[in-house]
Amino acid sequence: MAISFELAGHVVGIMIDRDVNKDYLDEIHRIIEKKLEQHERINLFCEIMPDNKVPLKFLVENIKFKFDHSEQIQKLAMVTNLAWIRGIMDVDNFFLSTEVKSFELKDRIEAIQWISI
């Protein structure tokens, strides 16, 4: 089961604690959708913990999910040491109404502060 937590009523956190596959990504999306049922708009904190793999095809599927829900997700903080994912997240800002900001794992506290505002 995916690890999720609440930082505030409208701020949800997801910890990616294993390699991402279709079932795991669907589980993460269900957690987010359940939170969207409770709040009109949310902020999302997502951390990919060290040594976990995210295949490109699932990252593309996740981008579609973010696009479909971009009016409901105000801010997204992506925390990972995977530079290629941070690069893609930075490009997302040009296509989504969601404000996206990526952080390295060492900057986790900064990400939590940013997402909580």
WORA-V413217 format. One record per residue. N is the residue number from 1. RES is the residue in one letter. OMEGA is omega in degrees with one decimal (none if undefined). D_CENTER is the distance of its C-alpha to the mean C-alpha in Angstrom with 2 decimals. Layout:
[[N | RES | OMEGA | D_CENTER] [N | RES | OMEGA | D_CENTER]]
This chain:
[[1 | M | 179.7 | 16.14] [2 | A | 178.4 | 12.48] [3 | I | 176.5 | 12.33] [4 | S | 178.8 | 10.97] [5 | F | 179.9 | 12.46] [6 | E | 176.0 | 13.29] [7 | L | 176.5 | 13.80] [8 | A | -177.0 | 15.70] [9 | G | -175.4 | 16.51] [10 | H | -178.7 | 13.91] [11 | V | -179.8 | 11.14] [12 | V | 178.6 | 9.17] [13 | G | 177.6 | 7.76] [14 | I | 176.2 | 6.79] [15 | M | 177.8 | 8.83] [16 | I | -171.9 | 9.29] [17 | D | 175.6 | 13.04] [18 | R | 178.6 | 14.70] [19 | D | -177.4 | 14.97] [20 | V | 171.2 | 12.96] [21 | N | -175.3 | 15.42] [22 | K | -177.8 | 15.76] [23 | D | -179.3 | 16.37] [24 | Y | 177.9 | 13.49] [25 | L | 177.0 | 10.99] [26 | D | 178.5 | 13.12] [27 | E | 178.2 | 12.97] [28 | I | 179.4 | 9.21] [29 | H | 177.9 | 9.71] [30 | R | 177.8 | 12.78] [31 | I | -179.2 | 11.31] [32 | I | -179.5 | 9.22] [33 | E | 177.2 | 12.47] [34 | K | 177.9 | 14.61] [35 | K | 178.9 | 13.09] [36 | L | 174.6 | 13.69] [37 | E | -177.1 | 17.20] [38 | Q | -176.7 | 17.80] [39 | H | 179.3 | 16.61] [40 | E | 179.8 | 17.20] [41 | R | 179.6 | 14.24] [42 | I | 166.3 | 11.28] [43 | N | -173.5 | 9.09] [44 | L | 174.3 | 5.58] [45 | F | -179.6 | 5.37] [46 | C | 179.3 | 3.71] [47 | E | 173.6 | 7.05] [48 | I | -177.1 | 8.90] [49 | M | -174.9 | 12.29] [50 | P | 174.3 | 15.39] [51 | D | 175.9 | 17.21] [52 | N | -176.3 | 14.67] [53 | K | 176.3 | 14.87] [54 | V | 178.6 | 12.59] [55 | P | -177.4 | 15.24] [56 | L | -177.3 | 15.09] [57 | K | 178.1 | 15.96] [58 | F | 174.7 | 12.85] [59 | L | 177.0 | 10.69] [60 | V | 178.1 | 13.01] [61 | E | 178.5 | 12.65] [62 | N | 176.7 | 8.89] [63 | I | 176.6 | 9.93] [64 | K | 178.0 | 12.58] [65 | F | 179.2 | 10.53] [66 | K | 179.0 | 8.72] [67 | F | -179.8 | 12.35] [68 | D | -176.2 | 13.85] [69 | H | -172.8 | 11.97] [70 | S | 177.7 | 11.85] [71 | E | -178.1 | 14.73] [72 | Q | 179.6 | 13.15] [73 | I | -176.8 | 9.82] [74 | Q | -175.5 | 11.52] [75 | K | 176.1 | 9.20] [76 | L | 173.7 | 5.74] [77 | A | 177.7 | 6.29] [78 | M | -177.9 | 5.46] [79 | V | -178.2 | 8.25] [80 | T | 172.9 | 10.37] [81 | N | 178.3 | 14.02] [82 | L | -174.7 | 13.70] [83 | A | -177.7 | 15.11] [84 | W | 177.7 | 14.92] [85 | I | 177.3 | 11.13] [86 | R | 178.2 | 11.22] [87 | G | 178.5 | 14.00] [88 | I | 179.2 | 12.39] [89 | M | 178.7 | 9.54] [90 | D | 177.1 | 12.62] [91 | V | 178.9 | 14.41] [92 | D | -178.2 | 11.93] [93 | N | -178.8 | 13.37] [94 | F | -172.5 | 16.63] [95 | F | -175.1 | 15.78] [96 | L | 173.2 | 13.50] [97 | S | 174.4 | 14.52] [98 | T | 174.3 | 11.06] [99 | E | -175.6 | 11.45] [100 | V | 176.3 | 9.07] [101 | K | -179.0 | 10.01] [102 | S | -176.7 | 9.65] [103 | F | 170.2 | 11.50] [104 | E | -179.0 | 13.55] [105 | L | -179.2 | 13.70] [106 | K | -178.9 | 16.94] [107 | D | -177.4 | 15.39] [108 | R | -178.4 | 13.15] [109 | I | 176.9 | 15.51] [110 | E | 178.8 | 15.32] [111 | A | 179.4 | 11.53] [112 | I | 178.4 | 12.24] [113 | Q | -178.3 | 15.19] [114 | W | -175.7 | 13.60] [115 | I | -175.9 | 10.92] [116 | S | -178.6 | 13.87] [117 | I | none | 16.18]]
